[in-house]
């Protein structure tokens, strides 16, 4: 059975915003040629979601490095130095 998403490239949702926020959105949209509230909100949400994904990746990366044993951290530093030397040689060519 086809879903709503298969029939439409966009879904309509309703949100409730404070009047001051709507005024700010309208001012921004009014300055942009061909822009709309929907476009602005969609772009803002996409950027927010990307930021959340970046923060989660940073959290996971930090958790990984904090979980390393002393021996694993030493090996990681050795690999880092080797990679830096290799990159320097390539860049100096």
Steps between C-alpha positions, in 0.01 A plus 500: 500500500648840404585734784449874518874551450488320166236744369645826627848645515402708804278449801300780654537539876376762742712661769424768752756780530520815706398820319847653535658198331251514214578872453872419480436219251280727290766771501761254375266353240398849389864578422552177305368488147265209452548374853225369722446423865498132415834519320658691786369260765602197295854633454526588870387150598744336257786702645390417856483128415848515342630673813344232720658225287840674522471530878407132530800401286726716719351337813558151360855587392583636845348193666710276276826677579419510872443124492849422365752335725840662558656262247235583240550874553876455456444307176258769379763771563755295305261464205426873515869589485557258210205645308620856565848419368353335192269796434789744542707309243209506254437871553867589467527331157 
